[in-house]
Amino acid sequence: MTTVISLASRRAAPTPTPSPDSLDQIQLHAQAHNALATALHCLQRSDCTPANLKTATARAVRAATLLKRASAAADQVEG
């Protein structure tokens, strides 16, 4: 006869849900990361045209803005 061991259900230990403020910070961080990655991609192209430089600059400025917003959101959570 086979011995059956019952396992605890998945509901035994609920996972904590992150606060909306931390979700905003995570989203802003991810957007800033993507903007910086796009800027770097434009700069690393072998045929770096003036249009690519303009796009890279715009993405870098967007990343800086997003990082500033993320920093402000972090200050609100701490304060």
N, CA, C and O of each residue as an XYZ file, in Angstrom:
316
protein
N       0.838     -1.169      0.000
C       0.000      0.000      0.000
C       0.894      1.247      0.000
O       1.925      1.272      0.673
N       0.503      2.268     -0.746
C       1.270      3.496     -0.889
C       0.902      4.479      0.212
O      -0.274      4.676      0.516
N       1.914      5.088      0.800
C       1.673      6.101      1.822
C       1.495      7.456      1.137
O       2.317      7.850      0.310
N       0.441      8.152      1.476
C       0.149      9.457      0.889
C       0.425     10.524      1.931
O      -0.090     10.468      3.048
N       1.226     11.475      1.563
C       1.531     12.590      2.454
C       0.819     13.816      1.911
O       1.079     14.234      0.783
N      -0.062     14.388      2.688
C      -0.785     15.570      2.219
C       0.072     16.810      2.455
O       0.704     16.964      3.500
N       0.074     17.664      1.483
C       0.853     18.903      1.558
C      -0.070     20.060      1.909
O      -1.264     20.025      1.612
N       0.474     21.051      2.521
C      -0.314     22.237      2.838
C      -0.744     22.923      1.555
O      -0.026     22.916      0.556
N      -1.907     23.506      1.601
C      -2.392     24.194      0.411
C      -1.590     25.456      0.169
O      -0.852     25.911      1.043
N      -1.733     26.008     -0.996
C      -1.024     27.248     -1.327
C      -1.551     28.425     -0.527
O      -0.887     29.457     -0.430
N      -2.695     28.287      0.027
C      -3.291     29.362      0.806
C      -2.767     29.390      2.242
O      -3.120     30.275      3.022
N      -1.941     28.438      2.577
C      -1.439     28.372      3.947
C      -0.596     29.595      4.297
O      -0.681     30.100      5.416
N       0.200     30.068      3.374
C       1.047     31.228      3.626
C       0.763     32.274      2.551
O       1.333     32.213      1.461
N      -0.104     33.224      2.846
C      -0.435     34.221      1.829
C       0.773     35.104      1.494
O       1.571     35.452      2.365
N       0.880     35.443      0.246
C       1.971     36.318     -0.164
C       1.545     37.764      0.063
O       0.421     38.143     -0.265
N       2.429     38.556      0.616
C       2.069     39.954      0.861
C       1.947     40.709     -0.459
O       2.747     40.519     -1.375
N       0.947     41.555     -0.539
C       0.771     42.358     -1.748
C       1.528     43.662     -1.574
O       1.408     44.318     -0.539
N       2.309     44.044     -2.581
C       3.062     45.298     -2.459
C       2.122     46.499     -2.473
O       1.045     46.452     -3.067
N       2.534     47.550     -1.825
C       1.717     48.761     -1.778
C       1.728     49.443     -3.148
O       2.664     49.261     -3.926
N       0.690     50.222     -3.442
C       0.665     50.923     -4.734
C       1.857     51.849     -4.932
O       2.316     52.039     -6.058
N       2.366     52.431     -3.835
C       3.522     53.323     -3.953
C       4.755     52.563     -4.420
O       5.509     53.056     -5.259
N       4.962     51.364     -3.880
C       6.137     50.596     -4.295
C       5.980     50.106     -5.729
O       6.969     49.979     -6.450
N       4.744     49.830     -6.150
C       4.523     49.441     -7.543
C       4.852     50.596     -8.481
O       5.413     50.386     -9.556
N       4.504     51.814     -8.077
C       4.845     52.984     -8.885
C       6.355     53.139     -8.999
O       6.873     53.442    -10.074
N       7.054     52.933     -7.901
C       8.514     53.036     -7.922
C       9.120     51.978     -8.836
O      10.041     52.266     -9.600
N       8.610     50.774     -8.759
C       9.120     49.698     -9.609
C       8.875     50.018    -11.067
O       9.751     49.811    -11.907
N       7.693     50.521    -11.374
C       7.356     50.859    -12.758
C       8.227     51.996    -13.276
O       8.702     51.943    -14.410
N       8.439     53.017    -12.462
C       9.295     54.128    -12.875
C      10.728     53.660    -13.088
O      11.389     54.083    -14.037
N      11.205     52.791    -12.211
C      12.562     52.253    -12.347
C      12.684     51.462    -13.651
O      13.672     51.600    -14.372
N      11.695     50.644    -13.949
C      11.736     49.839    -15.172
C      11.697     50.729    -16.418
O      12.405     50.468    -17.391
N      10.882     51.766    -16.390
C      10.811     52.672    -17.536
C      12.128     53.422    -17.725
O      12.576     53.609    -18.856
N      12.750     53.850    -16.630
C      14.036     54.535    -16.731
C      15.107     53.591    -17.278
O      15.935     53.991    -18.096
N      15.086     52.361    -16.830
C      16.033     51.360    -17.320
C      15.853     51.143    -18.819
O      16.836     51.087    -19.559
N      14.632     51.022    -19.264
C      14.365     50.829    -20.691
C      14.808     52.030    -21.517
O      15.349     51.867    -22.611
N      14.582     53.232    -21.000
C      14.990     54.431    -21.725
C      16.508     54.498    -21.850
O      17.030     54.857    -22.906
N      17.216     54.154    -20.777
C      18.682     54.154    -20.836
C      19.202     53.069    -21.779
O      20.174     53.280    -22.505
N      18.553     51.920    -21.760
C      18.967     50.837    -22.662
C      18.763     51.241    -24.124
O      19.590     50.923    -24.979
N      17.673     51.933    -24.407
C      17.423     52.402    -25.774
C      18.460     53.434    -26.188
O      18.954     53.400    -27.314
N      18.796     54.358    -25.280
C      19.807     55.369    -25.588
C      21.149     54.702    -25.874
O      21.832     55.066    -26.832
N      21.523     53.742    -25.060
C      22.782     53.039    -25.268
C      22.779     52.265    -26.587
O      23.785     52.232    -27.296
N      21.660     51.654    -26.905
C      21.541     50.915    -28.169
C      21.753     51.852    -29.361
O      22.435     51.501    -30.324
N      21.167     53.035    -29.286
C      21.327     53.997    -30.384
C      22.781     54.444    -30.523
O      23.261     54.657    -31.636
N      23.479     54.585    -29.404
C      24.864     55.031    -29.448
C      25.823     53.942    -29.918
O      26.882     54.248    -30.467
N      25.470     52.690    -29.711
C      26.366     51.591    -30.059
C      26.236     51.147    -31.508
O      26.976     50.269    -31.952
N      25.327     51.727    -32.237
C      25.166     51.339    -33.636
C      26.403     51.741    -34.431
O      27.003     52.787    -34.180
N      26.773     50.909    -35.379
C      27.965     51.203    -36.181
C      27.733     52.408    -37.102
O      28.673     53.132    -37.429
N      26.494     52.617    -37.514
C      26.164     53.758    -38.376
C      25.462     54.843    -37.552
O      24.326     55.218    -37.842
N      26.148     55.333    -36.534
C      25.550     56.306    -35.617
C      25.344     57.639    -36.349
O      26.262     58.450    -36.471
N      24.145     57.833    -36.818
C      23.784     59.029    -37.580
C      23.351     60.136    -36.616
O      23.127     59.879    -35.433
N      23.235     61.350    -37.116
C      22.707     62.436    -36.268
C      21.303     62.129    -35.733
O      20.953     62.551    -34.631
N      20.509     61.403    -36.503
C      19.178     61.030    -36.025
C      19.280     60.073    -34.836
O      18.501     60.166    -33.888
N      20.244     59.156    -34.896
C      20.446     58.238    -33.772
C      20.925     58.995    -32.528
O      20.507     58.685    -31.413
N      21.795     59.979    -32.720
C      22.250     60.790    -31.590
C      21.100     61.578    -30.974
O      21.016     61.722    -29.755
N      20.217     62.085    -31.828
C      19.057     62.826    -31.343
C      18.128     61.900    -30.544
O      17.611     62.284    -29.495
N      17.925     60.690    -31.050
C      17.088     59.718    -30.352
C      17.717     59.322    -29.026
O      17.021     59.220    -28.015
N      19.034     59.095    -29.019
C      19.734     58.726    -27.788
C      19.632     59.837    -26.753
O      19.427     59.572    -25.569
N      19.775     61.070    -27.196
C      19.665     62.205    -26.277
C      18.268     62.292    -25.687
O      18.110     62.513    -24.487
N      17.260     62.120    -26.520
C      15.877     62.179    -26.044
C      15.601     61.068    -25.032
O      14.938     61.301    -24.022
N      16.100     59.873    -25.296
C      15.887     58.745    -24.373
C      16.626     58.987    -23.052
O      16.113     58.653    -21.984
N      17.818     59.561    -23.121
C      18.578     59.830    -21.899
C      17.875     60.897    -21.047
O      17.838     60.792    -19.821
N      17.326     61.910    -21.696
C      16.588     62.951    -20.978
C      15.335     62.352    -20.340
O      14.998     62.668    -19.199
N      14.649     61.483    -21.091
C      13.468     60.814    -20.535
C      13.857     59.968    -19.318
O      13.148     59.968    -18.311
N      14.967     59.257    -19.406
C      15.418     58.441    -18.284
C      15.715     59.318    -17.064
O      15.375     58.952    -15.939
N      16.339     60.457    -17.282
C      16.636     61.363    -16.170
C      15.347     61.857    -15.512
O      15.269     61.951    -14.287
N      14.355     62.166    -16.313
C      13.068     62.607    -15.780
C      12.406     61.497    -14.970
O      11.868     61.743    -13.891
N      12.448     60.286    -15.492
C      11.851     59.157    -14.779
C      12.580     58.868    -13.473
O      11.949     58.536    -12.470
N      13.904     58.993    -13.479
C      14.663     58.787    -12.250
C      14.343     59.865    -11.214
O      14.293     59.586    -10.016
N      14.130     61.078    -11.674
C      13.755     62.159    -10.761
C      12.384     61.878    -10.140
O      12.187     62.091     -8.944
N      11.438     61.399    -10.957
C      10.114     61.045    -10.444
C      10.187     59.876     -9.473
O       9.482     59.866     -8.464
N      11.032     58.889     -9.765
C      11.188     57.748     -8.872
C      11.787     58.186     -7.531
O      11.398     57.695     -6.472
N      12.729     59.107     -7.599
C      13.332     59.622     -6.377
C      12.303     60.380     -5.534
O      12.274     60.238     -4.311
N      11.475     61.171     -6.176
C      10.429     61.900     -5.462
C       9.424     60.931     -4.841
O       8.962     61.146     -3.720
N       9.088     59.869     -5.566
C       8.157     58.874     -5.026
C       8.771     58.153     -3.833
O       8.066     57.842     -2.873
N      10.063     57.885     -3.879
C      10.747     57.225     -2.752
C      10.769     58.136     -1.533
O      10.636     57.666     -0.403
N      10.935     59.426     -1.753
C      10.933     60.368     -0.633
C       9.560     60.423      0.042
O       9.473     60.568      1.261
N       8.491     60.307     -0.748
C       7.140     60.330     -0.189
C       6.877     59.090      0.653
O       6.204     59.166      1.681
N       7.402     57.954      0.223
C       7.192     56.710      0.955
C       7.956     56.746      2.277
O       7.433     56.316      3.304
N       9.194     57.258      2.260
C      10.005     57.318      3.469
C       9.518     58.364      4.433
O       9.567     58.167      5.647
N       9.038     59.496      3.899
C       8.657     60.615      4.746
C       7.309     60.484      5.293
O       6.854     61.360      6.028
